[in-house]
Amino acid sequence: MSDVLRLAVIGCGYVAQNDYFPVLASDEVRERVEVVAVCDTVPGRAQDTAARFGFGAGYTDLDATLAQAAPDLVAILTPIPLHFGQAVSSLDAGAHVYVQKTMTSTLAQAQKLTRRAADLNLVLTASPGQMLDDAHQFAAQAIADGSIGDVCFARGQGPHPGHENGTLNGADPAWYYQPGGGPLPDVAVYPLTSLVSLLGPVTAVTAASGRALKKRSWEGRPLELKEDDSWVLALDFGNGVLGSVHANFVSRKFNTPQVEIYGSAGVIQLGGWTNPSVPVEACLDPARAGGDGGWTRPALPAPANDYKPTVRDLLHTVDALRNGEPPALSGLQAAHVIDVIEAARRSAAEGRPAEVHSTF
């Protein structure tokens, strides 16, 4: 593989334009990866994007992108319902694949995708890469060395005000409220990924959901609402360890930790994107960590840059491929999170716990 990776980006919407493309266009990153193609079905958008950022050609057709640009890696930044088909086509064209969260709409799709990548000996990664974060690394080490004793309970949250209330630069938020959308694949995926990364696979889910807001609109027109906007999940990790995750499109403001891990001898709180000013706060067992057991804010390495976490996910995949190393982002773990989401939907619909059988 060339020292500079050839990247094709599929999807030129709000997230791509505001988070990914400015970084990919920077001189520092161009030394590692070259965007040889961008693709979007909106006429003219990909061509305008390529000209604006100095990327390769712009396309409206995925097959043409793959055939003509011959990328080493494809980054899929489109709406979730499109991920599976685009990822399969990219793998079949011989490219490694990075997929924005959530990797696919269903567990069956996720399992087919991971098997396809393995069969073709290609790399498949998916965001969010929570464990690339220094605060998560601190938590993992503290759990492993017993600094909070035995893990007993965990909590995570994925609050959001609703995408129609954000800055979308003209991108239509309607699909977030259609079947397969909603808070679970959009924002619950972050705390779920954190919790399974730190505690291991979920074995069962009990969930409830509701539609708190009966009317929503965007640019003066009503949005069709077919997904609930508020979810609460009770998670069973086995061996008596329980957890909870709430995710919604009704939180206008938030300033509390995104993840909390409660042990028999201590507590760890991770700020995440709900409380970024305090990335980690902890009460650690004095017998192992010293101190008086009170709240501390452990020092973390200074960030090397201000990239969004999902952009770091993509660059991690780039660097792993360039260095011939296995990436830390696991398609199997992403599939497990999707299994948990599907189980939550079954539980809410049936009014009883739903088992989760996948692992990673």
N, C-alpha and C positions, 0 to 999 in steps of 0.2 A: 504494500500500500504506500502511496506517495506520502512524503513527509507532511505535505499540506493536504488535508482531507477535502474531498469534493462533496459539498452539501447541497441538497435540494430541499427547499422549504415548501410545504403544501399548506396553503391557507395564509392569506395576507390581511386578516382582520385586525381588530383592536389590539389583542394581546401581542400578535406578531409585530405590528407597527410600533407599539409603545414599549414593549419589554425586550423582544428578541432582536429586531433588526438594528437598532442603534448600537447594540453591543457587537453584533456580527459584522457591522460596517467599520468598527474601530480598527486602527492600525495594529494594535496588540493582538487582537483575535484573528485578524487576517493572516498572521504568520502561522496560525495553526489550522485554520479552516477557511475555505473559499466557497462562498455561496454561488454556485454555478447556475442555479435556476430557482425561480419562485413561481408558484402556480396558484391561481385563484379563478373560480368560475365566473366572477363578476367581470364583464368585459372591460378591459383597459386597466384594471387594478394591478395585476401582476406586472404589466409593462411599466406602469407609472412607478411602482415600487422599485423595480430593478433600476430604473433611471435615477430615482431619488437617492438610493443608497449605494449605487455603483456596483450592483450585483450583476450576475450573468443574465441570460435571457428570461423573459416573462412568458408564461404559458397559461392557457385556460383549460388544457386537457392533461390529465395525469399521465396517461400512456405516452403521450408525446414528450412530456417532461422526462420520464424515465428512459425512453429510447434515445432521445437526442442529447440530453445532458449527461447521461451515464454517471450518476452520483455514486459515491462510496456509501453515503449515509443519507437517509431521508428523514426529515423532521416533519411530523404531522401535527399541525396546529389548527385543525378544523373542528367544527362542532362534533361532540362525542358520537352521535349516530353514524358519522361518516368514517370513523377511525378504522373499523375492522376491514372494510373493503379496500381502503387506501393502503393499509398496512400489508395486507395480503399481496396486493399488486406490487408493492415496493419490494417485498421479500422475493417474490417470484421473478422480479427483474434483476435479482442478485445484489440488492442493496441492504445494508444494515438499516435498522429502523429505530427511531426514537419517537414516542407518542406522548403528546400532552395528556394530562389527566382528563377524565378517567380513561384507561387504556381502551376499553371497549364497552359496549352497552350491556352485554350479557356474559355470564360465566362460560357458556358454551363457546362463544366467540373467542374469549380470552384463552381458553384451553386449546382451541384450534390454532390460534395464533402462536402460542408458545411452542406447540408441537411443530408447526411449520418452520419456525425459526431454527429449532433444534435439528430438524431433518435436513435443512439446507446449510447447517453449520454457520448461521448468521447471528449477529447480536441483535437482541430485542430489548430495549429499555423503555421505561415509562415513568413519567413524573407522577406524584411529587417525590423527590429524593430527600425525604426528611432527615435521613441519617447522614447526609453530607454536611449537615449543620453542626457547628461546634457545640452548641448547647445540647443537642441530642446526643452527641458523642460523650459529653460530660455525664449525662444521665445514664447512658448505657454502661459506662465504666463504674459509676457509683452503684448501680444495681448489681453489676457483676462482682464487685469487691465487697458487697455487703454493707456499704456505707448508710443504707436506709433500712437494713435488716431484710426480712422477707417481704416481698411485694404482696400487698393485701387488696388494694383497690386502686383504680385509675379513672381519671375523668378527662374528656376532651370536648372541645367545642368548635363548631364551624358556623359562626354567625355571619350574616350578610344582609345588607339593606334591600336587596332585590336589584337585578341588573338594570332595570329601567330607571333606577335612581342614581346610576353611575355615569361616568363620562365614557361614552361608547364611540364617539367620533362617527356617528351615523350607522353603526352596526345594529341590526334589528335584534332585540333580546327575546323575541317571541318564542324561540325554540326552548328556552329555559323552562317554560311552563307547559310544554307539550309532553306526551308520554315518553318516558325515558329520560326526561330532564329532572328539574327540581333540585333541592339542596343536597340530596344524597350523593349523586355523582359529581356535583359541582364543588361543594364545600365540606361535606362530611368526609370526603376522601382524604383530606389533610390529617385531621386527628386520628382517623382510623389507621392510616399508614403509620403515624407516629406510634400508636399503641401496639399494633402488631409487630412493629420493628423492635420495640423495647420489651414487650411481654410475651411475644410468640403468637401463634395462631388462635383465633376465636373458635370455640366449639359450638356455641349456640347464641341466638339473638332473640330478645323479646322487644318488640317495637310498637310505637304508637305514632300516628301522624294526624295532622289536621290542617285545615285551610283557614288561617287567621284572617287574611284579607280576601274579601270576596270580589273586589274590583281592583284592577290595575290598568294603567294606561301608559302609552309611550308616544311622544310627539303628537298628542291630541287624539289618538285612536285607542280604543279599548284592546287589551290583550286577552286572548282566549286562554282560560286557566283550566288545565287538565291534570295538573300535578299539585299535590299538597305543598304548602310552603313552610311547614314546621314539623320536625321529626325529633323524637327522643328514642334512643336505643340503649337497652341494657345488654351488656356483653358478658358472656361466660367464657373465661380463658381456661377453665379446668382447675382442679386442685383447690377449689374454693376461692380463686381469684376472680373478682368481678370488676366491671367497669361500666362507664356510661359515656355516651356521646350525644350531644344535641346539635342539630344543624337546621338553619332556617334562612328564609329570605325576608325576615321581619325585624332585624336588628339594625337600627340606624346608627348606633354608636356602641363601642365595646372597649373595655380597658381592664380586662382580667386575663389570667394566663390561659393559653390555648390548651395546654396539657398539664395535668397534675398526676404524680405518682406517689401513692401513700404506702409506706412500708411500716413494719413493726417497730422500727427504731428511727424513722426519719421521713422526710417529705422532699420531693423535687417538683418545682414548678417551671415550666417552659413558656416563655412569653409568646413565641410564634408571631403571627401577624395580627393577633388580637391585642397584644401588649408588647410591641417590639422594643420599647425603651428599657424593659427588664428581661433580657433574653433568658436568664436562668436565675432562680432563687432557690435556696435549699436550707433545710435543717438536717444535718447529718449526725450520725451516731458518734458521740465524742470518743467512744472507745476505739473507733477505727479511724476517724477523720480528725481527731483532736478538737480543740475549741470547747465551747460550753453547750453545744447542741442548739444554739439559737439560730435565727434566720441570718444567712449570709448571701452575698452575691458573688459567687466565685468568678475570678478573672478568667476571661476567655481570650484566645488570640485575636488580635486586631484583624478585622475583615480585610482581605486583600483588595476588595473592590466593593462597589455598591450594587452589583447585579442582583436582579430578582432571583429568588431561589430556583424557580423553574428554568431560568436561563443557565444557572450553574449546573442544573441537571444535564442539560444538553451539552455544555462544554465538558463536563465530566465524561460523558459518553464519547465525545470527540477525542479527548486525551487518552482514554482507555484504549480506543481503537488504534490511535497513533502509536501507543506504547506496547501494543500487543498484550494488554492486560484485561482480565475480566472486569466489567464494570460492577460497581456496587449496587446499581439499580437492577432489581430482579423482575422480569416479566411474570414469574411464578408468584411472587409476593403481590404484584398488582392484580393478578387473577384472584388471589385469595381475598383481597379487599373487595373486589367485585362480587365474589361469593357472599361476603358478609352483607353487602348492600342488597343483593337479591333476597337473602334470608330475611332481612329487615322488612322488605316489601311483602314477603309471604306472611310474616308474623303479624304485621299490621292488618293485612287483609283477612287473615283467618282468626285473629284474636288469641293466638297461642304462641309459645316459643317455637322457633324454627332452628333446626340443626344446621351446622356448617361442616362440611366433610373435607374440603380442600385443605392443603397445607402448603408449605414452601421450604 
